[in-house]
Amino acid sequence: MNINTNLAGKSSTQISAKTWYLLCLLLFMTGLMQKGYSQAKGWDQLSDIKIEKKYNEFLGFEMDIPIFSPAVQKLEGSTITLEGFIIPTAGYKSHSEFIFSALPYNLCYFCGGAGPETVMEVKASKPIEYTAEKIVLRGKLHLNADDPNRLMFILTEAIQP
C-alpha cells in the first residue's frame, strides 16, 4: 500500500471542489471578522424584532411593519452607544444627518441584503466627519413603527464619545 494513499485509494492531498470552496469561504469570513466586518457592537440588543405585513390604506399596498419586543421597547428614549459605519446620503463629507449601519457599506441593508434592524437614521448634535472605518456613536434612541418614510430606529442628539 502506498503511504500517500488513503483507504479509498485517493491521494491524501486530493481535496474535493466542495471542500475547497467551504474552506476558502471559512477563511474569507474569518478574515472579514478579524477586520471588524462582523456586525458591530451594540446592535444585538436592537435585533429582537419581528416584521409583520400590514395593508396601508393611504398608500394602497402592504408594508413591512416592525413589531418591537418588550426589551427593545424599554430602550425607547434611552441613551445608547453603538459601533457602526456611516452610510452617506449626500456625498462623502461631514454630516449632521445620515444612515448608520451595523455593517459596512457593501454589506448594509441597502446594498448587501442585511435586515432593516441593522440600520438607523442619525441626527447628530454637530456634523460628523465621514469615514469608511467603524466609528462609535452615542445618542437617544427612538423607535418608529408608524412612519413609512423613516427607518425603524432613529438616533437623535448623536455624538462621537
N, CA and C of each residue as an Amber inpcrd file, in Angstrom:
protein
   483
   0.8490000  -1.1750000   0.0000000   0.0000000   0.0000000   0.0000000
   0.8920000   1.2350000   0.0000000   0.5630000   2.1850000  -0.8420000
   1.3110000   3.4260000  -0.9550000   1.0310000   4.2990000   0.2570000
   2.0530000   4.8900000   0.8290000   1.9010000   5.7230000   2.0240000
   1.0980000   6.9950000   1.7600000   1.0310000   7.4690000   0.5190000
   0.2750000   8.6720000   0.1690000  -1.1630000   8.3650000  -0.2300000
  -1.6200000   7.1620000   0.0040000  -2.9580000   6.7660000  -0.4090000
  -3.7730000   6.4130000   0.8160000  -5.0150000   6.9200000   0.8640000
  -5.8760000   6.5580000   1.9750000  -6.6450000   5.2930000   1.6220000
  -7.5480000   4.8550000   2.4610000  -8.2500000   3.6010000   2.2420000
  -9.1230000   3.6260000   1.0040000  -9.6180000   4.7680000   0.5820000
 -10.4620000   4.8560000  -0.6080000  -9.6380000   4.8890000  -1.8830000
  -8.3360000   4.8760000  -1.7740000  -7.4830000   4.8880000  -2.9500000
  -7.1700000   6.2720000  -3.4740000  -7.5850000   7.3080000  -2.7980000
  -7.3060000   8.6750000  -3.2260000  -6.0760000   9.1850000  -2.5030000
  -5.3600000  10.0200000  -3.1590000  -4.1980000  10.6340000  -2.5410000
  -4.6560000  11.5010000  -1.3720000  -3.8920000  11.5170000  -0.3080000
  -4.2650000  12.3070000   0.8640000  -4.2210000  13.7990000   0.5660000
  -3.6160000  14.1930000  -0.5400000  -3.5510000  15.6080000  -0.8850000
  -4.7070000  16.0440000  -1.7820000  -5.5420000  15.1110000  -2.2160000
  -6.6900000  15.4770000  -3.0410000  -7.8050000  16.0070000  -2.1630000
  -8.3710000  17.1600000  -2.5710000  -9.4770000  17.7730000  -1.8500000
 -10.5900000  18.0170000  -2.8540000 -11.8090000  17.6490000  -2.4960000
 -12.9310000  17.8570000  -3.4090000 -13.1590000  19.3510000  -3.6110000
 -13.7870000  19.7090000  -4.7120000 -14.0790000  21.1100000  -5.0160000
 -14.9860000  21.7160000  -3.9380000 -15.9500000  20.9290000  -3.4640000
 -16.8680000  21.4180000  -2.4330000 -16.1100000  21.7220000  -1.1360000
 -15.2180000  20.8230000  -0.7350000 -14.4290000  21.0310000   0.4770000
 -13.5400000  22.2500000   0.3140000 -12.9220000  22.3860000  -0.8470000
 -12.0600000  23.5310000  -1.1240000 -12.8510000  24.8350000  -1.0390000
 -14.0520000  24.8610000  -1.6290000 -14.9000000  26.0470000  -1.6030000
 -15.2650000  26.4050000  -0.1630000 -15.6950000  25.4270000   0.6240000
 -16.0730000  25.6830000   2.0100000 -14.8960000  26.1740000   2.8380000
 -13.7240000  25.6120000   2.5970000 -12.5290000  26.0540000   3.3100000
 -12.2020000  27.5090000   2.9700000 -12.2580000  27.8490000   1.6850000
 -11.9930000  29.2310000   1.2550000 -13.0210000  30.1900000   1.8460000
 -14.2920000  29.7920000   1.8380000 -15.3430000  30.6330000   2.3930000
 -15.1180000  30.8630000   3.8870000 -14.7680000  29.8210000   4.6020000
 -14.4920000  29.9360000   6.0310000 -13.3250000  30.8870000   6.2880000
 -12.2580000  30.7480000   5.5250000 -11.1060000  31.6310000   5.7000000
 -11.4520000  33.0780000   5.3620000 -12.2540000  33.2730000   4.3030000
 -12.6730000  34.6150000   3.9040000 -13.4990000  35.2660000   5.0060000
 -14.4880000  34.5410000   5.5480000 -15.3400000  35.0880000   6.5980000
 -14.5400000  35.3600000   7.8710000 -13.6000000  34.5000000   8.1880000
 -12.7500000  34.7160000   9.3550000 -11.9410000  36.0020000   9.1770000
 -11.4240000  36.2070000   7.9910000 -10.6710000  37.4290000   7.7020000
 -11.5370000  38.6610000   7.8220000 -12.7880000  38.5990000   7.3370000
 -13.6900000  39.7420000   7.4630000 -13.9720000  40.0640000   8.9220000
 -14.1920000  39.0220000   9.7240000 -14.4920000  39.2600000  11.1320000
 -13.2850000  39.8460000  11.8580000 -12.0980000  39.4180000  11.4870000
 -10.9080000  39.9510000  12.1330000 -10.6980000  41.4140000  11.7720000
 -11.1710000  41.8200000  10.5880000 -11.0450000  43.2100000  10.1830000
 -12.1930000  44.0610000  10.7240000 -13.0860000  43.4690000  11.4910000
 -14.1910000  44.2350000  12.0510000 -15.4050000  44.2990000  11.1600000
 -15.5310000  43.4040000  10.1930000 -16.6670000  43.4410000   9.3020000
 -17.7980000  42.5360000   9.7500000 -17.7340000  42.0390000  10.9450000
 -18.8970000  41.3800000  11.5150000 -19.8100000  42.4900000  12.0320000
 -21.0060000  42.1220000  12.4220000 -21.9190000  43.1410000  12.9200000
 -21.2930000  43.8480000  14.1130000 -21.3530000  45.1630000  14.1100000
 -20.7160000  45.9740000  15.1390000 -21.4170000  45.8300000  16.4890000
 -20.7140000  46.2030000  17.5450000 -21.2160000  46.0610000  18.9170000
 -22.4290000  46.9480000  19.1820000 -23.3280000  46.4210000  20.0140000
 -24.4910000  47.1760000  20.4390000 -25.7540000  46.8790000  19.6610000
 -25.6250000  46.4070000  18.4510000 -26.7740000  46.1820000  17.5830000
 -27.5730000  44.9430000  17.9810000 -26.9270000  44.0010000  18.6520000
 -27.6250000  42.7700000  19.0200000 -28.8400000  43.0650000  19.8930000
 -28.7660000  44.0960000  20.7380000 -29.8950000  44.4380000  21.6020000
 -31.0780000  44.9880000  20.8100000 -30.8330000  45.4570000  19.5890000
 -31.9110000  46.0120000  18.7570000 -32.5100000  44.9870000  17.7960000
 -31.9110000  43.8240000  17.7050000 -32.3380000  42.8560000  16.6920000
 -33.5440000  42.0230000  17.1050000 -34.0470000  42.2280000  18.3090000
 -35.1840000  41.4510000  18.7910000 -36.4910000  42.0800000  18.3140000
 -36.7400000  41.9400000  17.0320000 -37.9580000  42.4800000  16.4120000
 -38.5460000  41.4210000  15.4920000 -39.7880000  41.6270000  15.1390000
 -40.4410000  40.8120000  14.1210000 -41.0000000  41.7850000  13.0960000
 -41.1310000  41.3080000  11.8820000 -41.6980000  42.1290000  10.8160000
 -43.0540000  41.5460000  10.4460000 -44.0560000  42.4120000  10.4270000
 -45.4130000  41.9880000  10.0930000 -45.8740000  42.7650000   8.8640000
 -46.5570000  42.1000000   7.9770000 -47.1150000  42.7650000   6.7900000
 -48.4720000  43.3530000   7.1590000 -48.6560000  44.6500000   6.8560000
 -49.9310000  45.3150000   7.0870000 -50.2810000  46.1440000   5.8600000
 -51.5540000  46.1550000   5.5390000 -52.0200000  46.9470000   4.4120000
 -52.1130000  48.4080000   4.8230000 -51.4880000  49.2890000   4.0440000
 -51.5350000  50.7240000   4.2840000 -52.5880000  51.3030000   3.3340000
 -53.7150000  51.7440000   3.8990000 -54.8170000  52.2480000   3.0650000
 -54.4230000  53.4920000   2.2840000 -53.6370000  54.3680000   2.8850000
 -53.2360000  55.6000000   2.2170000 -52.3720000  55.3020000   0.9940000
 -51.4010000  54.3810000   1.1510000 -50.5040000  54.0510000   0.0520000
 -51.0860000  52.9970000  -0.8880000 -51.9980000  52.1890000  -0.3810000
 -52.6630000  51.2010000  -1.2380000 -51.8960000  49.9010000  -1.4260000
 -50.9840000  49.5770000  -0.5260000 -50.2760000  48.2960000  -0.6140000
 -49.7820000  47.8660000   0.7550000 -49.3700000  46.5760000   0.8290000
 -48.8510000  46.0360000   2.0870000 -47.4590000  46.5640000   2.3600000
 -47.2000000  46.7940000   3.6430000 -45.8960000  47.2900000   4.0580000
 -45.3620000  46.4180000   5.1820000 -44.0410000  46.4140000   5.3300000
 -43.4040000  45.7390000   6.4500000 -43.4540000  46.6650000   7.6630000
 -44.0450000  46.1920000   8.7410000 -44.1720000  46.9770000   9.9670000
 -43.3700000  46.2740000  11.0660000 -42.4640000  46.9950000  11.7380000
 -41.7050000  46.3540000  12.8180000 -42.5650000  46.1770000  14.0700000
 -42.4210000  45.0230000  14.6850000 -43.0380000  44.7380000  15.9750000
 -41.8890000  44.6050000  16.9610000 -41.7160000  45.5930000  17.8200000
 -40.6000000  45.6330000  18.7530000 -40.8990000  44.7610000  19.9720000
 -39.9120000  43.9830000  20.3840000 -40.0510000  43.1640000  21.5860000
 -40.1300000  44.0910000  22.8010000 -40.6240000  43.5900000  23.9340000
 -40.6400000  44.4180000  25.1570000 -39.2420000  44.9300000  25.5330000
 -38.2100000  44.1160000  25.3050000 -36.8390000  44.5420000  25.6300000
 -36.4220000  45.7300000  24.7780000 -36.7690000  45.7180000  23.5020000
 -36.4310000  46.8410000  22.6200000 -37.2910000  48.0500000  22.9760000
 -38.5630000  47.8370000  23.2920000 -39.4480000  48.9420000  23.6690000
 -38.9250000  49.6900000  24.9040000 -38.2680000  48.9700000  25.8000000
 -37.7040000  49.5990000  27.0030000 -36.5700000  50.5660000  26.6600000
 -35.9610000  50.3950000  25.4780000 -34.8580000  51.2760000  25.0700000
 -35.3410000  52.6120000  24.5000000 -36.6350000  52.7160000  24.1960000
 -37.1980000  53.9580000  23.6500000 -36.8500000  55.1410000  24.5450000
 -36.2110000  56.1600000  23.9530000 -35.8530000  57.3740000  24.6750000
 -34.5900000  57.2780000  25.5070000 -33.9810000  56.1060000  25.5680000
 -32.7620000  55.9530000  26.3720000 -31.5250000  56.3000000  25.5440000
 -30.4450000  56.5940000  26.2450000 -29.1750000  56.8770000  25.5840000
 -28.4530000  55.5500000  25.3780000 -28.0700000  55.3030000  24.1280000
 -27.3630000  54.0670000  23.7870000 -26.0500000  54.4020000  23.0870000
 -25.1390000  53.4510000  23.0930000 -23.8570000  53.5860000  22.3960000
 -23.7300000  52.4200000  21.4360000 -23.4020000  52.7300000  20.1870000
 -23.2810000  51.7160000  19.1380000 -22.0120000  51.9240000  18.3290000
 -21.4440000  50.8300000  17.8580000 -20.3900000  50.8830000  16.8460000
 -21.0550000  50.6530000  15.5020000 -20.5340000  51.2920000  14.4800000
 -21.1000000  51.0720000  13.1590000 -20.3990000  51.8860000  12.0950000
 -21.0620000  51.9610000  10.9600000 -20.4920000  52.5820000   9.7690000
 -21.4340000  53.6440000   9.2250000 -20.8700000  54.7520000   8.7990000
 -21.6450000  55.8260000   8.1890000 -22.0090000  55.4200000   6.7610000
 -23.2900000  55.5270000   6.4520000 -23.7580000  55.3430000   5.0720000
 -24.2090000  56.7310000   4.6240000 -23.3880000  57.4130000   3.8320000
 -23.7020000  58.8010000   3.4740000 -24.9430000  58.8880000   2.5870000
 -25.6970000  59.9330000   2.7750000 -26.8810000  60.1520000   1.9370000
 -26.7060000  61.3530000   1.0140000 -25.6570000  62.1460000   1.2470000
 -25.4350000  63.3440000   0.4230000 -23.9460000  63.5840000   0.2370000
 -23.2370000  62.6240000  -0.3390000 -21.8160000  62.8000000  -0.5870000
 -20.9590000  62.4000000   0.5940000 -19.6790000  62.3420000   0.3580000
 -18.7160000  61.8930000   1.3650000 -18.0720000  63.0940000   2.0450000
 -18.7890000  63.6700000   2.9950000 -18.2980000  64.8230000   3.7370000
 -18.8490000  64.7250000   5.1560000 -18.6950000  65.7620000   5.9320000
 -19.2650000  65.7640000   7.2780000 -20.7840000  65.8820000   7.1780000
 -21.4610000  65.1760000   8.0870000 -22.9180000  65.1470000   8.0500000
 -23.5030000  65.3040000   9.4410000 -24.6480000  65.9810000   9.5030000
 -25.4330000  66.0210000  10.7280000 -26.5580000  64.9960000  10.6560000
 -26.9340000  64.6020000   9.4400000 -27.9610000  63.5830000   9.2340000
 -27.4350000  62.5530000   8.2460000 -27.5070000  61.2980000   8.6310000
 -27.0270000  60.2080000   7.7830000 -27.6080000  58.8990000   8.2740000
 -27.3090000  57.8400000   7.5550000 -27.7020000  56.4870000   7.9470000
 -26.5040000  55.8420000   8.6390000 -26.7620000  55.1470000   9.7080000
 -25.7310000  54.4370000  10.4630000 -26.0370000  52.9490000  10.3540000
 -25.0250000  52.1550000  10.0480000 -25.2300000  50.7290000   9.7950000
 -24.3400000  49.8760000  10.6800000 -24.8770000  48.7320000  11.0870000
 -24.0910000  47.7670000  11.8460000 -23.0120000  47.1440000  10.9710000
 -23.2120000  47.2030000   9.6660000 -22.3000000  46.5750000   8.7080000
 -21.7530000  47.6120000   7.7420000 -20.5890000  47.3470000   7.1520000
 -20.0250000  48.3170000   6.2000000 -20.9160000  48.4710000   4.9640000
 -20.6420000  49.5080000   4.2300000 -21.4310000  49.9330000   3.0680000
 -21.8090000  48.7820000   2.1370000 -20.8510000  47.9500000   1.7790000
 -21.1120000  46.8890000   0.8020000 -21.9150000  45.7270000   1.3780000
 -22.1290000  45.6820000   2.6870000 -22.8910000  44.6120000   3.3130000
 -24.1640000  45.1200000   3.9860000 -24.4270000  46.4170000   3.9030000
 -25.5320000  47.0040000   4.6660000 -26.8870000  46.6270000   4.0850000
 -27.9340000  47.0340000   4.7530000 -29.3180000  46.7500000   4.3870000
 -29.6260000  47.1800000   2.9550000 -29.1180000  48.3150000   2.5330000
 -29.4490000  48.8490000   1.2240000 -28.6570000  48.2020000   0.0950000
 -27.4420000  47.7360000   0.3880000 -26.5710000  47.2090000  -0.6630000
 -26.2810000  45.7190000  -0.5530000 -26.2790000  45.1990000   0.6480000
 -25.8130000  43.8340000   0.8290000 -26.8280000  42.8370000   1.3260000
 -28.0690000  43.2500000   1.5140000 -29.0960000  42.3060000   1.8950000
 -29.2360000  42.0380000   3.3820000 -28.6440000  42.8530000   4.2430000
 -28.8400000  42.7000000   5.6870000 -30.2700000  43.1200000   6.0280000
 -30.7050000  42.8380000   7.2400000 -32.0640000  43.1710000   7.6610000
 -32.2380000  44.6390000   8.0240000 -33.4930000  45.0970000   8.0640000
 -33.7630000  46.5070000   8.3850000 -33.3810000  46.8870000   9.8130000
 -33.1960000  45.8970000  10.6720000 -32.7990000  46.1760000  12.0590000
 -31.3180000  46.5140000  12.1810000 -30.5910000  46.5050000  11.0630000
 -29.1510000  46.7940000  11.0790000 -28.8190000  48.2190000  10.6540000
 -29.8470000  49.0580000  10.4590000 -29.6120000  50.4520000  10.0670000
 -30.4940000  51.3850000  10.8900000 -30.0470000  52.6190000  11.0270000
 -30.8400000  53.6390000  11.7030000 -30.5280000  55.0130000  11.1250000
 -31.5000000  55.9030000  11.2670000 -31.2910000  57.3050000  10.9180000
 -30.5500000  57.9680000  12.0690000 -29.6650000  58.9020000  11.7320000
 -28.9270000  59.6350000  12.7620000 -29.1150000  61.1270000  12.5510000
 -29.3980000  61.8020000  13.6380000 -29.3970000  63.2670000  13.6810000
 -28.3510000  63.6330000  14.7250000 -27.1960000  64.0800000  14.2500000
 -26.0690000  64.3750000  15.1410000 -26.1720000  65.7810000  15.7130000
 -25.6410000  65.9560000  16.9050000 -25.6120000  67.2810000  17.5420000
 -24.7430000  68.2490000  16.7620000 -23.6660000  67.7390000  16.1690000
 -22.8070000  68.5280000  15.2890000 -22.3320000  67.5930000  14.1770000
 -21.9180000  68.1330000  13.0270000 -21.5240000  67.2670000  11.9110000
 -20.4300000  66.2700000  12.2970000 -20.5810000  65.0710000  11.7710000
 -19.6100000  64.0030000  12.0000000 -18.9100000  63.7290000  10.6730000
 -17.5990000  63.7580000  10.7150000 -16.8060000  63.5780000   9.5050000
 -16.9610000  62.1640000   8.9590000 -17.1700000  62.0730000   7.6450000
 -17.3220000  60.7620000   7.0110000 -16.0160000  59.9700000   7.0820000
 -16.1510000  58.6860000   7.3400000 -15.0580000  57.7370000   7.2510000
 -15.6540000  56.3900000   6.8610000 -14.8920000  55.5900000   6.1610000
 -15.3350000  54.2360000   5.8210000 -15.0290000  53.2680000   6.9540000
 -14.3130000  53.7450000   7.9670000 -13.9520000  52.9140000   9.1200000
 -15.0910000  52.8850000  10.1390000 -15.0650000  51.8970000  10.9970000
 -16.0560000  51.7730000  12.0640000 -15.8700000  52.9150000  13.0640000
 -16.9900000  53.4990000  13.4880000 -16.9620000  54.5610000  14.4980000
 -17.9290000  54.2040000  15.6300000 -17.8800000  54.9790000  16.6970000
 -18.7840000  54.8160000  17.8280000 -19.6580000  56.0650000  17.9260000
 -20.9580000  55.8540000  18.1130000 -21.8890000  56.9570000  18.3260000
 -22.6810000  56.7130000  19.6070000 -23.0170000  57.8070000  20.2620000
 -23.8950000  57.7440000  21.4200000 -25.0050000  58.7620000  21.1960000
 -26.2330000  58.3390000  21.4770000 -27.3640000  59.2390000  21.3110000
 -28.6360000  58.6470000  21.8770000 -29.7210000  59.3800000  21.6860000
 -31.0250000  58.9750000  22.2180000 -31.7730000  58.1780000  21.1490000
 -32.2120000  56.9820000  21.5310000 -32.8880000  56.0750000  20.6020000
 -34.3880000  56.3310000  20.5700000 -34.9350000  56.3730000  19.3570000
 -36.3760000  56.4800000  19.1510000 -36.7990000  55.3520000  18.2250000
 -37.9390000  54.7520000  18.5210000 -38.4710000  53.6530000  17.7180000
 -39.5600000  54.1850000  16.8030000 -39.5910000  53.6840000  15.5720000
 -40.5870000  54.1210000  14.6000000 -41.2650000  52.9060000  13.9670000
 -42.5370000  52.7510000  14.2600000 -43.3140000  51.6920000  13.6270000
 -44.4440000  52.2760000  12.7840000 -44.5330000  53.6240000  12.7340000
 -45.6880000  54.2560000  12.1030000 -45.4040000  55.0020000  10.8050000
 -44.2520000  55.6400000  10.6900000 -43.9610000  56.4770000   9.5260000
 -43.2140000  55.6660000   8.4680000 -43.8670000  55.3440000   7.3520000
 -43.2190000  54.5120000   6.3290000 -42.0770000  55.2120000   5.5940000
 -41.9400000  56.5250000   5.7970000 -40.8660000  57.2720000   5.1450000
 -39.6040000  57.3460000   5.9830000 -39.6110000  56.6990000   7.1340000
 -38.4640000  56.7300000   8.0390000 -38.0320000  55.3050000   8.3450000
 -36.8120000  55.1570000   8.8460000 -36.3330000  53.8520000   9.2900000
 -36.9290000  53.5280000  10.6590000 -36.8450000  52.2730000  11.0650000
 -37.4620000  51.8690000  12.3280000 -36.7150000  52.3770000  13.5560000
 -35.4170000  52.6750000  13.4060000 -34.6270000  53.2220000  14.5110000
 -34.1250000  54.6060000  14.1270000 -34.2230000  55.5340000  15.0700000
 -33.7400000  56.9020000  14.8540000 -32.9070000  57.2830000  16.0770000
 -31.6870000  57.7220000  15.8320000 -30.7850000  58.1440000  16.9050000
 -30.6530000  59.6580000  16.8360000 -31.0850000  60.3520000  17.8870000
 -31.0000000  61.8120000  17.9250000 -29.9520000  62.2500000  18.9340000
 -29.5570000  63.5120000  18.8370000 -28.5400000  64.0930000  19.7240000
 -27.2650000  63.2610000  19.7170000 -26.9610000  62.6800000  18.5650000
 -25.8150000  61.7680000  18.4580000 -24.4900000  62.5150000  18.5000000
 -23.5340000  61.9050000  19.1940000 -22.1710000  62.4450000  19.2720000
 -21.1960000  61.2780000  19.1710000 -19.9550000  61.6130000  18.8590000
 -18.8740000  60.6330000  18.9380000 -18.2450000  60.7960000  20.3170000
 -18.3960000  59.8040000  21.2040000 -17.8650000  59.9570000  22.5640000
 -16.3490000  59.9460000  22.5870000
